[in-house]
Amino acid sequence: MRPSELAMQLSAMHNQIEIETSATYKNLDDTFQTDTKDNETTAQVSDLHSAMCDYIIVSSLATKYSKMLLASKKTLDRSVESMNGSSEGIPGQSVLLGKSNEFQFHKKQNHDGTSTLVVDLITELARAGVDQDIVNKAMKAATKPRKGNTYYNVTLVED
């Protein structure tokens, strides 16, 4: 199979997904109703309704395909492990782990990094004899506020 043939097959698949997604969006968006006579309010609520329809569809697809991607990666690893005994990558390198007549599977792992836990750092500073007041002042100066995560949730209105 040539790369262009694979690209065409994937493009056709994406087109079918887009057709179904658009039809579902239209069906959901067509459910909008309002009792208000104010055109500006109606337009605003209609825009919100459309945005929620879009969010419901996209979040549903993202959840489904994200889970499928993780499962596919696990299946790739298991398949390679059954052939080679290991599916581990090598930090900083791209490694060919397996191939068929049409495809080859490479795994690239970024270089290993390091991390420092604040609790471990404080413990080591105490062991090194650094005064606790100095550590506390440094911790206070280094501590910055962090915005919490934001979660979106669109659900049906209960009657």
Secondary structure, 3 states (H helix, E strand, C coil): CCHHHHHHHHHHHHHHHHHHHHHHHHHHHCCCCCCCCCHHHHHHHHHHHHHHHHHHHHHHHHHHHHHHHHHHHHHHHHHHHHHHCCCCCCECEEEEEEECCCCEEEEEECCCCCCCCHHHHHHHHHHCCCCHHHHHHHHHHHCCCCCCCCCCCCCCCCC
